[in-house]
Structures are given as structure tokens and as C-alpha cells.
């Protein structure tokens, strides 16, 4: 790596990078800020070709050339003009078991990156236990978000096929550095921030303190109510900066159940993430005193233009989405309310991120610093990929074993079996697999009932009705 700093341009830390950077600074376990992702192709591919493909990806994808350094008294970031990985680890699991393969990769996933020495990511190439070819990536969340990782692998796949076939390289990616310049101007607009703050002061005060509706039901809420001898408390008080041990649990929604949901979303212009949010928030209401008030974080992607959507980096803000939906509202009405709140938040998303970082919401609601009313984080990535004929591609992730919220749900397509995979990262001190199975199955059932009969009320979804038949032809409802 060149040590010549004369031509470097230093940039402030971008808004979406601040949260993972703070986690990296204050968390006991530094692996908490790593994203682990892998791609397995159903064929034998030469490892030297894969190494060339990775070098091409680094050259094309400028967020992979971000580095950090103290400059003029504060931490700044800059972009290397070029960078090559000198040593990419190659593993061969031939003759071994899937369990042995997973154990080796999980060990790396739970090993912190040496970010202070500018190790921002690690690639591992491997021959799988069943003879396929795997590409594994362990990367810092400070330089990418999950969307950027998916974009990276999709681009890498196109590079691999181009190198194999001797065809031109795919369309270039957009520059994250150019996006960063624009974003820094937005975050630095103090006049606009004052208007945004006024909106959120009203947003968080008009309905009173928000309510913790956890996937574990009332346990944490009742715990602090008993301790404080106050049955009106609406927050839980677990310090997840200290209690951060997590595990991964995956559930698969088969193609026959997923397709009607996806078709309904497409027909009605509803983002999949909105649909899943409504299903999950209805289930959380059911197991938490049937509260009308549910809050959990959702991923808001700031990539708006077509060019933005081909840029890497860290541009997703994880923001609290609070919806108050009374039981007389219909399923379709609940979706409409959720979309309306989302649109409001999106217009002010940059400032909301700032007040989340500053704990201003807790001040507005007069809550203690170590308190929470957001029970999980939801992110949906309904991406598609183009594969050459005869190719199959499996995507997945491993757990770092640490997380800072009770639950993180990531929903992605399954390209082998069809349908959707729900990846749950959960804190073992708060949740267990049975909690996740209940959340998954009952949320999906509520969505299925809702798309079969959009006029069904939330009350009917909570309690069930004699007229409701969850086995009815959902495909017809989606058409």
C-alpha cells in the first residue's frame, strides 16, 4: 500500500457510517460490526481466476478502497487509487462434512478484523465439501451495508463469467466517493436540520412514549415494571452493549407460500419490507397486551436514483419505524398507514439518523439512557440475479456471534429452492428458537389472511374469525 499522502482527499465520516463506527469504538467485541456473506456456485472454478476477479472487483468498487486515518485532529476517510490483495486464503473441504466446513468459516466470522491496521475485509476461496466453489467475505460494516455486499457479489459473479468466457467486463459500478460528497453536503445543512428536528419533536411527543413490543412477549416489560413497581412503564432496560452474545437461526418460506405474497406486493406496489413489517408488527401486538403501538427498526436505503443503486458503500440508515394502528383498521389500511409513516420518515431520514445517534428520542420520551422500545431490526433484500444457463448460486451468511439488538431479521430470496429465507440473528439472553418460529409462522399466516381478504380487520387477525380460512386459494387473491 502506498504511503504517499500528498494527493489524498480526506472526507468526514458519512452519516450512515457513524453507527457502526460507534459500535466498533465502544463494543467489547469488535466483530459485532462485521458483515459475513458467502456465494457458492455449482461448478469447479479455478482459484487463480477467482483471485483475478476479486482484484477486478476492488478496482471497480471504490468502497473497497476506503481507509481511515486521523487527520487534523479527527478520524477521516480516504480512497486508495489502487489496491490488491496479496494473499487470499484458499481452503479445500473435499472429503470433509458440511459441519466441518461451517465450523472453519464461522471461526473466521467470529474473529475481529484488524481495522486499526487497515484490514477492512477478508476473502476466502474454498472448494466445498460437495465439490462446488465458494467465495466467502468478512467485511467491515463501516465501509459497506448489506445492500452493498449483495451488489458486490452480483458484480463479482458477472466478472467471473466474463473472465471465463473472454467477454467484455460488465457495466461499471457507480462511484461511492461521488455519492459520499453529495451526502456530506446534506448532513451538513444546519438550516434544514432545524426543520427536521421540529418535525420529530412533534412526531415523538404527540402520541406519548412509545411501547416495547418484543418477540419474547411481556417478559422484559413485566420485569422492569415489577422492579420499579410501576405497571405503566413502556420500555425495557437491557444493556445490549454488554449482553451481546447472539446466534443465527434460519427459516425458509417455500415458493408455494412466498409467490402469492410477492405477486400481491408487485400488483399493489407494496415493498416486501412493508408487507413483512405489517405482518410482524401485528404478531408483536398480539403477544404484547394487544398494543396498538409497535416500534422496530427498519432499513431505509438512501439509494434513490438508478446510479445510486449501483453504488456500494454504507448508505442504509437503520431507523425506528413507529406505527400506531388501532384494531378497527383493516389489513389494507394497516399497510397504507405504514407506508404513510415511512414516507414521512424518508423525507426527514437524515436528521432522524442524527437524533438516534444522540439519544434524543429517549430525551423526548423522558426515558433512561439504557432503555429501549425498539424490539428488532428488519431488512429485506428482494434482489434478483442473472445466471448463465445451467448455473446455480447459493447465497448465505454466518453469525459473528455478537449483536446489539434483541433481534435482526434479514429476508432474502432463495435461488436454489425458490421462496424466501428468513435469517434471524438473536440475543440468546432474550430470545430462543421457539420465539422465532412463532414470530415467523404467525406473521406469515397473518400476511396470508390479509392478502386473501384485505378488508379483514386487525382485531380479526389478532383473534381469528370463523369465516377466516387460511387454506383458501391465495394464488387467486394475488392475481
Buried (B, 14 or more C-beta within 10 A) or exposed (E): EEEEEEEBEBBBBBBBBBBBBBBBEEBEBBBBBBBBBBBBBBEEBEBEEBBBBBBBBBBBBBBBBBBBEEBEEEEBBBBBEEBEBEEBEBBEBEEBEEEEBBEBBBEBBBBBBEBEEBEBBBBBBBBBBEEBBBBBBBBBBBBBBBBBBBBBBBBBBBBBBBBBEEEEEBEEBBBBBEBBEEBBEBBEEEEBBEEBBEBBEEBBEEEEBBBBBBBBBBEBBEBBBEEEEEEEBBBBBBEBBEBBEBBBBBBBBEEEBBBBBBBBBEEEEBBBBBBBBBBBBBBBBBBBEEBBBBBBBBBBBBBEEEEBEBBBBBBBBBBBBBBBBEBEBBBBBBBBBBBEBBEBBBEBBBBBBBBBEEEBBBEBBEBEEBBBBBBBBBBBBBBEBEEEEEBEBBBBBBBBBBBBBBBBBBBBBBBEEBBBBBBBBBBEEBBEEEBBEBBBEBBBBBBBBBBBBBEBBBEBBBEEEEEBEEEEEBEEBBE
